[in-house]
């Protein structure tokens, strides 16, 4: 059962909860990651998309994006906030009429997966 602010009666809330709770296709256990060099890095395109989405959806946490991209320490909860915002953007602009991911949606999903691995490796 999800916890936190997810409204279980809201289809969007359920979709986003499922999306950010799902493990990436290539699952990495946090204890197998010895350093941040073992964690997949964001591509330039992913970094730009992350900046754009967060600036549009949650400008109050753009500092978290910049800290993450600079390689600084970012709390797991902050990374999960980024993933949640990306999930809402995926639902808003990344799916077609049948709720299948379009090209933008697949790019957002890949970004959510990379951030999921980053969250698993976060030390706090």
LINHUUR-V985692 format. One record per backbone hydrogen bond with DSSP energy under -0.5 kcal/mol. CO is the residue of the C=O (numbers start at 0). NH is the residue of the N-H. Records with the same first field share a line. If there is no record, write none. Layout:
# LINHUUR-V985692
CO->NH, NH
This chain:
# LINHUUR-V985692
5->7
6->9
8->10
9->13
10->14
11->15
12->16
13->17
14->18
15->19
16->20
17->21
24->26
28->31, 32
29->32
31->33
34->37
35->38
42->46
43->47
44->48
45->49
46->50
47->51
48->52
49->53
50->54
51->55
52->56
53->57
57->60
58->61
60->63, 64
61->65
62->66
63->67
64->68
65->69
66->71
67->70
74->78
75->79
76->80
77->81
78->82
79->83
80->84
81->85
82->86
83->87
84->88
85->89
86->90
87->91
88->92, 93
89->93
93->101
95->98
99->95
101->105
102->106
103->107
104->108
105->109
106->110
107->111
108->112
109->113
110->114
111->115
112->116
113->117
114->118
115->119
116->120
117->121
118->121
